[in-house]
């Protein structure tokens, strides 16, 4: 599962295996082995992968379906991937309404 997700993340960002290998200070053959499931990255490499692609560590092995950002705070709001632009705008307006309501109390 991690290999498939890694390949998808890499390709979505237009990176080659060599590009990713360079960022991780690994060989392209190692990246290929990860993507084919022949080997798995150690925890330090997983953290670097999550940082490079800004996804949570639980997304990489497929524990969750929606990729949460690696760097997030308790105030980060994550909309489902299938939300339309209009639905995301509605969420923004609702947050602004809640902020206004809090400020006027």
Secondary structure, DSSP 8 states (H G I E B T S, - for coil): -HHHHHHHHHHHTT--HHHHHHHHT--HHHHHHHHHTS----HHHHHHHHHHHT--HHHHTTS-SS---SS--TT-----TT--HHHHHHHHHHHHHHHHHHHT-
